[in-house]
Amino acid sequence: MAKYSIVELAVSNGNLVGVDQLSNNQKRALELNNAIYIYRGTRSKKVYIGQTMHFIERHKQHYNGTEEKFSTADFNKVIVIFSVYFNRSALDDVESQLITYFMADNSKKAGAVSFDHDDVINRTGGNSVNEYVGRENVASDVILPLWEKELWPRGWVSSSTLEKLRTKELVKYSPIKQLTPEQGQLITEIIHNPDRNYVINGDAGTGKTVLLTHLVASILKERPEAKIGVVVQPNWEKISLKYME
C-alpha cells in the first residue's frame, strides 16, 4: 500500500485549475493536511518547493502580490504530496531533500544551472533537519518512489533515479545529511558563544564538512546580513554557495 498520494493541478494567472474535479477527500486534504508542494513553470524552467499544513491558503499567500518570485516565475503546474508520515520533522526533511536533489539534478555544467534545465528558485535549502523517528521510512516509502515513479515519468526531473544524484558533492555535503546529537549540540554552542574560538578535529569522513555547512547555514538563517569568512578547499565554496545564495 502506497504511503503517499499526490494531487497535480494546473496554475493559470495564479489560480488553481482543476480543483472542482477532485474528490471530496482530495479537496479536504488540500485544505487541511500536511503537505509538500512543488510548483513548476514549463516555459520559464523554474521550480519552487515548499511545505504547508493548509495548501489552498498557502497558495493564496504566494500569489497575493507580496512574493515577487511568484509574480515572475510563470508557474503553470503544481504537484501536492501527502503522506501518513508527514509530521513537522518529516516535512522539514522532505522539503530539504527535494530542494537538494532538484538542485543536483539541474547542475549539469560546472555547478551552473543550464538554460535547458529547471532552475530551483528557493532562497534557502529549507529548514535544518535532525534525526527523527521514521526517517528511513520517509526516504524509502515517499522520497524514492515520488522521484522515480511520479516526477521522472512526468518529465519533471532529468535523472531517472536518486542513486545517480547521491554521489554528487552537492548532495554529499548538503543539509539533508542529518546531524548527530553531538554535532547539533556543538552548532548550538558555537552560535550562542560568538566570542569564543573553536577548533574541530576529525579524520576524513567524520562529518567536518557537513558540520561546517550546517553551521554557516544556521548562522545565515538567524542573521541574513552576517559576513562570514570561510577558508576551505575550493569545492566547498562552489557547493555551499548554492545553499547560501
C-alpha positions, 0 to 999 in steps of 0.5 A, a space after each residue: 500500500 502506497 504511503 503517499 498520494 499526490 494531487 497535480 493541478 494546473 496554475 493559470 494567472 495564479 489560480 488553481 485549475 482543476 480543483 472542482 474535479 477532485 474528490 471530496 477527500 482530495 479537496 479536504 486534504 488540500 485544505 487541511 493536511 500536511 503537505 509538500 508542494 512543488 510548483 513548476 513553470 514549463 516555459 520559464 524552467 523554474 521550480 519552487 518547493 515548499 511545505 504547508 499544513 493548509 495548501 489552498 491558503 498557502 497558495 493564496 499567500 504566494 500569489 497575493 502580490 507580496 512574493 515577487 518570485 511568484 509574480 515572475 516565475 510563470 508557474 503553470 503546474 503544481 504537484 501536492 504530496 501527502 503522506 501518513 508520515 508527514 509530521 513537522 520533522 518529516 516535512 522539514 526533511 522532505 522539503 530539504 531533500 527535494 530542494 537538494 536533489 532538484 538542485 543536483 539534478 539541474 547542475 549539469 555544467 560546472 555547478 551552473 544551472 543550464 538554460 535547458 534545465 529547471 532552475 530551483 528558485 528557493 532562497 534557502 535549502 529549507 529548514 535544518 533537519 535532525 534525526 527523527 523517528 521514521 526517517 528511513 521510512 520517509 526516504 524509502 516509502 515517499 522520497 524514492 518512489 515520488 522521484 522515480 515513479 511520479 516526477 521522472 515519468 512526468 518529465 519533471 526531473 532529468 535523472 531517472 533515479 536518486 542513486 545517480 544524484 547521491 554521489 554528487 558533492 552537492 548532495 554529499 555535503 548538503 543539509 539533508 545529511 542529518 546531524 548527530 546529537 553531538 554535532 547539533 549540540 556543538 552548532 548550538 554552542 558555537 552560535 550562542 558563544 560568538 566570542 569564543 574560538 573553536 577548533 574541530 578535529 576529525 579524520 576524513 569522513 567524520 562529518 567536518 564538512 557537513 558540520 561546517 555547512 550546517 553551521 554557516 547555514 544556521 548562522 545565515 538563517 538567524 542573521 541574513 546580513 552576517 559576513 562570514 569568512 570561510 577558508 576551505 578547499 575550493 569545492 566547498 565554496 562552489 557547493 555551499 554557495 548554492 545553499 547560501 545564495 
